[in-house]
Structures are given as structure tokens and as C-alpha cells.
Amino acid sequence: MFGLGNRWAGRHGAAGGDLEKRVAALEEAVQENRALNVRLAELTDVVTELLLPVAARDEERLEELLGKYRGDFS
């Protein structure tokens, strides 16, 4: 921004290629984190359904959640 990159590159001997690699790695890590968060939310839904008293359970939803969860590991 405002030529700062050129001054930084001149002082540090790099044109920002390393920075681009680091940003790409961070973006990849963010995507992995998002996928893990979705997975955790799905698992939390399954556990929540299993902890409900039998009379309050939605058996169809429970079977759907368990089927999806099992399908991911098959």
C-alpha cells in the first residue's frame, strides 16, 4: 500500500513471494477450521438428540443425523 511493499522488499531482499505463500497457507488453514467447525456442529446436534429423554426425541431426525454422521466415516 502506498509503495510500502517496494520499500519493505528493498530492505528485506524479497518481493513478497514469501508473504503470498504465508497468506495462502493461512487461507487454507481458515478453510480447514471452518470445515472442522461445521463437523463439530453436526456432532453436537447428534449428541444433543441422544441426550434428550426418549419421549422428547425426534426419532426420524435422530436417524437422519446418525445416518449422515455414519456416512461421513464409511
Secondary structure, 3 states (H helix, E strand, C coil): CCCHHHHHHHHHCCCCHHHHHHHHHHHHHHHHHHHHHHHHHHHHHHHHHHHCCHHHCCHHHHHHHHHHHHHHHC
